[in-house]
Amino acid sequence: MPLNYSKWDMLELSDDSDIEEHPNVDKKSMIRWKQRDIHEKREARRLQILKLKSELALNSVLRPRIQAVASGVSSGGAAHFRAVQRRLKEQPSPEKPNTGAPNQPTYDMMLGQLLGDTWREAAWVVEGSKVEAGVVKKDGKKVDESTGQPKWADEHLPPDGKVEKMGAVLAERLDWHLKELAKRDGEVEKEIVKEEAEQKKKITSEDMTEGFSATSHVKGSAPSPIENKGIKEPKKSKKKEEVIEVLNPGAASSSKAEDTDEEDMPEFGPLSPAQRTFAQIPIGEFDKSYAFIQKDSSVLTERTHDSLLAEAFEAERRGDKKFAKQCVHQALLVNYCRQLGRDGVGLFFQRMIQRNPKSITMFNQDLEQTYTRIATRTVEMAAESAGEGPDGEREQIQLVAEDPNMEITFNLPDGPPPETIRIEGEGAEEMDMEEVKAFLQRKWEIFGGFPERLRVALKSEKLEQVNKALGAMKVAEAEEIVGLMQEGGMLSFSERGVRDMTAKS
């Protein structure tokens, strides 16, 4: 049978023989530049794929939220739209994409920005501006933040003659934004397929795996010269172990792994003299770390990586955050070097020392995410062991006004709604009495479902008494009750003068 050699066409090799160097540049430099170019292009493509996939993940979170707003606007009009904007401003959620970036916007911030743009666009459409290919234009220019908005759009709701039209235009604009989002997702998916196909055209060293080994090691890890200066780690005592032969050894090992909390602090011995010296190198001093590894490669072991992370836990627990993050930094360096192998250590440090933007960004993101996990888990472990909250006290839910000039009051139901409801005043004819009655009935049912102690506190209309009742509850129960109070419109925030509660674009 003839052998098929076509698969070797996909190999991406740096062939020294086919490089024609410039007369003024030596061949070795040309070879190094060629190799670096190959690696940098490969890294750029990998980062681009990660970026595109992150965009899809972000859109998958924002899409249902926009759809929920669009659905509410279809039934509730501009009033519902303004209510959502007010909620995003007064009660924003801290939830955000896990990018590790220091100023990463939350999902609510991004949604609030979109709604602000949509309100501005709809306002100009109501004023008579044209919509061309889905884009709102005023005086031939696209409407954006620099355009501003009509004066009446700064109010909570448009004037009576514009309310109904504003609701219809808002629904149309939200629908257009959803279609644009779906269109963008399609473009991103095609781009990912294209980049991944380009990535698979060539087989690189990153695609190679050892045939009979699932692990890799850095060879030539010599004993530490620091530890040879009369300082030695205590020898492990040899113990006889009873070996029990089982039919399915994999099952035993997997069940043991399931019982281990991977988030807990790993248990390893204290740092060796060489490891502690390596851990003392400041963050970002890659040249010093590289020089240390060149002189003492004994730190490039899995034990060093795990011991440094254990030391980071210990430092974080005693409040030495700087050294904790430093240990994480050095542990990541060890891990990167072990993954790259002996031949890749020099190239890795070359990029870090030269401050290659992509390499530095990826490493710093890894550093921030790893350190954040350790810091968070340390607080959780301390709270679990003490049976109290992260601040040293039992966690409570309390109603506190962010603005000291603002007063929190309570709007409680007197009883179930009457059979006949009459509402007088401006806009009363546009209200659906059945919806008003249903809301009042729901409000009464919510209030009746509260614990007796809380109902008494609410009837006193004293914030101190209400907070005392909430503080006696479990956090999850208190959070649910506060949410129900908001749903029933029982919380009221007031201050002197008139306050504009809308998000101005």
Secondary structure, DSSP 8 states (H G I E B T S, - for coil): -----GGGGGB----GGG----TTS-HHHHHHHHHHHHHHHHHHHHHHHHHHHHHHHHHHHHHHHHHHHHHHHHHHHHHHHHHHHHHHHHS----------TT---HHHHHHHHHHHHHHHHHHHHTT-EEETTEEEETTEE--GGG---GGGGSSS--HHHHHHHHHHHHHHHHHHHHHHHHHHHHHHHHHHHHHHHHTTSB-GGG---SS-S----S-----TTTTSS----------------S-HHHHHHHHHHTS-TTS--------HHHHHHHTS-TT-HHHHHHHHHH-GGG-SHHHHHHHHHHHHHHHHTT-HHHHHHHHHHHHHHHHHHHH-HHHHHHHHHHHHTT-HHHHHHHHHHHHHHHHHHHHHHHHHHHHHHTS-TTSS--------SSTT-EEEE----SS--SS----STTGGGS-HHHHHHHHHHHHHHHHTS-HHHHHHHHHT-HHHHHHHHHTS-HHHHHHHHHHHHHTT-EEEE-SS----S---
